Amino acid sequence: MNADDPTTPHGLTGSHDPDRFPAGRPLLIRGATVVTMDTGPGILPDTDVLVTDGTIAAVGPHLSAPHGTAVIEAHGAPLIPGFVDTHRHMWQSALRGLGVDWTLTNYMAALGQLLPHFRPEDVYAGNHLGMVEAVADGVTTVVDWSHGCSTPAHADAAVDALMSVPGRARWAYGRIGPDLSWVTGGEVDRIRAARFSADDQLVTMQLALDLPPDLSAADAALSHAAKQALPVTTHAGVFGIVGDAAVAHLARRDALSPSTTLVHAASLSDDSYRRIADSGACLSLSAESELNAGQGYPPTGAARRFGIPLSLSMDTVVWWSGDMFSAMRSTLSAERGLVFLQAHARGEQVSSHDLRAADVLRYATLGGAEALGLADRIGSITPGKCADLVLLRADTPSMTPVNNPVGHLVFQAGRGDIDTVVVNGRVLKHRGELTGIDLRRARRQAEASRDHLRGAVGEAAWQNLVDPPGATG
């Protein structure tokens, strides 16, 4: 049985053939359908991609490769840039699925119960499992929206976990609550100097900075972020919590810029969207979250109308999966469904779609890279960029036949169809199995953390979290 043949049985067990892809060895992916996300080349059938020194060295047919190059035969399968998730609360990973029936109100109440019991080791367990999951699912860059860092020890644990897995991440340092003195009191500067000295390391830093009810109380923190040239991500347009006044305040403080990411932005006025567009700030849409939790309706239409850059994110696995295929489908379905609903209310029919599959695939890849200021490094399969790549399988029922590669990726493919994941030129998953990553350890840590949190809140409270009271009437 050919080791390069994607028809070989495979499964997610961890540490498959770890010696075959040592760090630094050149890699050739041969005969793929390369979905470049680069507007020039577009989609390239039967094409090779050569990776050397962590970089995409060449893209083209019948490439020659240096002696000793590892070769992966793609057999025509789609090869795409790695997904970029611009907002995920990874510290909550051990609570996976707990909140499937929660609203945003339930979530906020649950955090009030659970957060006091989170130890640094619980943050580590969540982040570590979250990074392993991201790599396994083809999310080669993920923003860890790390607002569970209640103390410096929690923050250090979060960073330790991200750096323990060789995926690419942006650690967004945050805390829950209106007190932002931790930003200006030296803690941000300490951890930045100690852990984030190089701009080209796999894990980089930004601030996760939610504005308090007293908006002026955020001014010192915003000024500090600007002085330190730290990108900022903030929840915005969350119905009943933060709205237009926050966007206007950020604009007045010159705190809206291309390095600002606004999460959700789902319940804002046209004036706010106009301010965001004028600033060059980016939105991070979590359609599954917005549709199920109550932040507001996914603002794809408003963003497109005003020309606001878009990226996608999964928010938290407490509710949903970390599956970016699901994020793309949810985004597309939400916008198309709304357009039909509004047209039918006017007695009209819709004859063609405005939002296309290619748009949401771009949001999930290059759009995310742009939001993080990394579009010169990742987000497309372009020579000279970092080799963050995802190869799908060619032989599963859902991948047979592929008639429209982009549409297939959005509406047909899923996490189980991922064959190979490469981050910075290093193969971290091949033939469906993680390479050099200890999944069993990640699972043990997460289960131990879950058991601790369950015991800390008590069984009655835990069961009430699993099955919260529903609406009556």
JOFEN-V428334 format. One record per residue. N is the residue number from 0. RES is the residue in one small letter. SS is DSSP state (helix for helix, strand for strand, loop for the rest). Layout:
BEGIN
N&RES&SS ; N&RES&SS
END
This chain:
BEGIN
0&m&loop ; 1&n&loop ; 2&a&loop ; 3&d&loop ; 4&d&loop ; 5&p&loop ; 6&t&loop ; 7&t&loop ; 8&p&loop ; 9&h&loop ; 10&g&loop ; 11&l&loop ; 12&t&loop ; 13&g&loop ; 14&s&loop ; 15&h&loop ; 16&d&loop ; 17&p&loop ; 18&d&loop ; 19&r&loop ; 20&f&loop ; 21&p&loop ; 22&a&loop ; 23&g&loop ; 24&r&loop ; 25&p&loop ; 26&l&strand ; 27&l&strand ; 28&i&strand ; 29&r&strand ; 30&g&strand ; 31&a&strand ; 32&t&strand ; 33&v&strand ; 34&v&strand ; 35&t&loop ; 36&m&loop ; 37&d&loop ; 38&t&loop ; 39&g&loop ; 40&p&loop ; 41&g&loop ; 42&i&strand ; 43&l&strand ; 44&p&strand ; 45&d&strand ; 46&t&strand ; 47&d&strand ; 48&v&strand ; 49&l&strand ; 50&v&strand ; 51&t&strand ; 52&d&loop ; 53&g&loop ; 54&t&strand ; 55&i&strand ; 56&a&strand ; 57&a&strand ; 58&v&strand ; 59&g&strand ; 60&p&loop ; 61&h&loop ; 62&l&loop ; 63&s&loop ; 64&a&loop ; 65&p&loop ; 66&h&loop ; 67&g&loop ; 68&t&loop ; 69&a&strand ; 70&v&strand ; 71&i&strand ; 72&e&strand ; 73&a&loop ; 74&h&loop ; 75&g&loop ; 76&a&loop ; 77&p&strand ; 78&l&strand ; 79&i&strand ; 80&p&strand ; 81&g&loop ; 82&f&strand ; 83&v&strand ; 84&d&strand ; 85&t&strand ; 86&h&strand ; 87&r&strand ; 88&h&loop ; 89&m&helix ; 90&w&helix ; 91&q&helix ; 92&s&helix ; 93&a&helix ; 94&l&helix ; 95&r&loop ; 96&g&loop ; 97&l&loop ; 98&g&loop ; 99&v&loop ; 100&d&loop ; 101&w&loop ; 102&t&loop ; 103&l&helix ; 104&t&helix ; 105&n&helix ; 106&y&helix ; 107&m&helix ; 108&a&helix ; 109&a&helix ; 110&l&helix ; 111&g&helix ; 112&q&helix ; 113&l&helix ; 114&l&helix ; 115&p&helix ; 116&h&helix ; 117&f&loop ; 118&r&loop ; 119&p&helix ; 120&e&helix ; 121&d&helix ; 122&v&helix ; 123&y&helix ; 124&a&helix ; 125&g&helix ; 126&n&helix ; 127&h&helix ; 128&l&helix ; 129&g&helix ; 130&m&helix ; 131&v&helix ; 132&e&helix ; 133&a&helix ; 134&v&helix ; 135&a&helix ; 136&d&loop ; 137&g&loop ; 138&v&strand ; 139&t&strand ; 140&t&strand ; 141&v&strand ; 142&v&strand ; 143&d&strand ; 144&w&strand ; 145&s&strand ; 146&h&loop ; 147&g&strand ; 148&c&loop ; 149&s&loop ; 150&t&loop ; 151&p&helix ; 152&a&helix ; 153&h&helix ; 154&a&helix ; 155&d&helix ; 156&a&helix ; 157&a&helix ; 158&v&helix ; 159&d&helix ; 160&a&helix ; 161&l&helix ; 162&m&helix ; 163&s&loop ; 164&v&loop ; 165&p&loop ; 166&g&loop ; 167&r&strand ; 168&a&strand ; 169&r&strand ; 170&w&strand ; 171&a&strand ; 172&y&strand ; 173&g&loop ; 174&r&strand ; 175&i&loop ; 176&g&loop ; 177&p&loop ; 178&d&loop ; 179&l&loop ; 180&s&helix ; 181&w&helix ; 182&v&helix ; 183&t&helix ; 184&g&loop ; 185&g&loop ; 186&e&helix ; 187&v&helix ; 188&d&helix ; 189&r&helix ; 190&i&helix ; 191&r&helix ; 192&a&helix ; 193&a&helix ; 194&r&helix ; 195&f&loop ; 196&s&loop ; 197&a&loop ; 198&d&loop ; 199&d&loop ; 200&q&loop ; 201&l&loop ; 202&v&strand ; 203&t&strand ; 204&m&strand ; 205&q&strand ; 206&l&strand ; 207&a&strand ; 208&l&loop ; 209&d&loop ; 210&l&loop ; 211&p&loop ; 212&p&loop ; 213&d&loop ; 214&l&helix ; 215&s&helix ; 216&a&helix ; 217&a&helix ; 218&d&helix ; 219&a&helix ; 220&a&helix ; 221&l&helix ; 222&s&helix ; 223&h&helix ; 224&a&helix ; 225&a&helix ; 226&k&helix ; 227&q&loop ; 228&a&loop ; 229&l&loop ; 230&p&loop ; 231&v&strand ; 232&t&strand ; 233&t&strand ; 234&h&strand ; 235&a&strand ; 236&g&loop ; 237&v&strand ; 238&f&loop ; 239&g&loop ; 240&i&loop ; 241&v&strand ; 242&g&loop ; 243&d&helix ; 244&a&helix ; 245&a&helix ; 246&v&helix ; 247&a&helix ; 248&h&helix ; 249&l&helix ; 250&a&helix ; 251&r&helix ; 252&r&loop ; 253&d&loop ; 254&a&loop ; 255&l&loop ; 256&s&loop ; 257&p&loop ; 258&s&loop ; 259&t&strand ; 260&t&strand ; 261&l&strand ; 262&v&strand ; 263&h&strand ; 264&a&loop ; 265&a&loop ; 266&s&loop ; 267&l&loop ; 268&s&loop ; 269&d&helix ; 270&d&helix ; 271&s&helix ; 272&y&helix ; 273&r&helix ; 274&r&helix ; 275&i&helix ; 276&a&helix ; 277&d&helix ; 278&s&helix ; 279&g&loop ; 280&a&loop ; 281&c&strand ; 282&l&strand ; 283&s&strand ; 284&l&strand ; 285&s&loop ; 286&a&helix ; 287&e&helix ; 288&s&helix ; 289&e&helix ; 290&l&helix ; 291&n&helix ; 292&a&helix ; 293&g&loop ; 294&q&loop ; 295&g&loop ; 296&y&loop ; 297&p&loop ; 298&p&loop ; 299&t&helix ; 300&g&helix ; 301&a&helix ; 302&a&helix ; 303&r&helix ; 304&r&helix ; 305&f&helix ; 306&g&loop ; 307&i&loop ; 308&p&strand ; 309&l&strand ; 310&s&strand ; 311&l&strand ; 312&s&loop ; 313&m&loop ; 314&d&strand ; 315&t&loop ; 316&v&loop ; 317&v&loop ; 318&w&loop ; 319&w&loop ; 320&s&loop ; 321&g&loop ; 322&d&loop ; 323&m&helix ; 324&f&helix ; 325&s&helix ; 326&a&helix ; 327&m&helix ; 328&r&helix ; 329&s&helix ; 330&t&helix ; 331&l&helix ; 332&s&helix ; 333&a&helix ; 334&e&helix ; 335&r&helix ; 336&g&helix ; 337&l&helix ; 338&v&helix ; 339&f&helix ; 340&l&helix ; 341&q&helix ; 342&a&helix ; 343&h&helix ; 344&a&helix ; 345&r&loop ; 346&g&loop ; 347&e&loop ; 348&q&loop ; 349&v&loop ; 350&s&loop ; 351&s&loop ; 352&h&loop ; 353&d&loop ; 354&l&loop ; 355&r&loop ; 356&a&helix ; 357&a&helix ; 358&d&helix ; 359&v&helix ; 360&l&helix ; 361&r&helix ; 362&y&helix ; 363&a&helix ; 364&t&helix ; 365&l&helix ; 366&g&helix ; 367&g&helix ; 368&a&helix ; 369&e&helix ; 370&a&helix ; 371&l&loop ; 372&g&loop ; 373&l&loop ; 374&a&loop ; 375&d&loop ; 376&r&loop ; 377&i&loop ; 378&g&loop ; 379&s&loop ; 380&i&loop ; 381&t&loop ; 382&p&loop ; 383&g&loop ; 384&k&loop ; 385&c&strand ; 386&a&loop ; 387&d&loop ; 388&l&strand ; 389&v&strand ; 390&l&strand ; 391&l&strand ; 392&r&loop ; 393&a&loop ; 394&d&loop ; 395&t&loop ; 396&p&helix ; 397&s&helix ; 398&m&helix ; 399&t&loop ; 400&p&loop ; 401&v&loop ; 402&n&loop ; 403&n&loop ; 404&p&helix ; 405&v&helix ; 406&g&helix ; 407&h&helix ; 408&l&helix ; 409&v&helix ; 410&f&helix ; 411&q&loop ; 412&a&loop ; 413&g&loop ; 414&r&helix ; 415&g&helix ; 416&d&helix ; 417&i&strand ; 418&d&strand ; 419&t&strand ; 420&v&strand ; 421&v&strand ; 422&v&strand ; 423&n&loop ; 424&g&loop ; 425&r&strand ; 426&v&strand ; 427&l&strand ; 428&k&strand ; 429&h&strand ; 430&r&loop ; 431&g&loop ; 432&e&strand ; 433&l&strand ; 434&t&loop ; 435&g&loop ; 436&i&loop ; 437&d&loop ; 438&l&helix ; 439&r&helix ; 440&r&helix ; 441&a&helix ; 442&r&helix ; 443&r&helix ; 444&q&helix ; 445&a&helix ; 446&e&helix ; 447&a&helix ; 448&s&helix ; 449&r&helix ; 450&d&helix ; 451&h&helix ; 452&l&helix ; 453&r&helix ; 454&g&helix ; 455&a&helix ; 456&v&helix ; 457&g&loop ; 458&e&helix ; 459&a&helix ; 460&a&helix ; 461&w&helix ; 462&q&helix ; 463&n&helix ; 464&l&helix ; 465&v&helix ; 466&d&loop ; 467&p&loop ; 468&p&loop ; 469&g&loop ; 470&a&loop ; 471&t&loop ; 472&g&loop
END
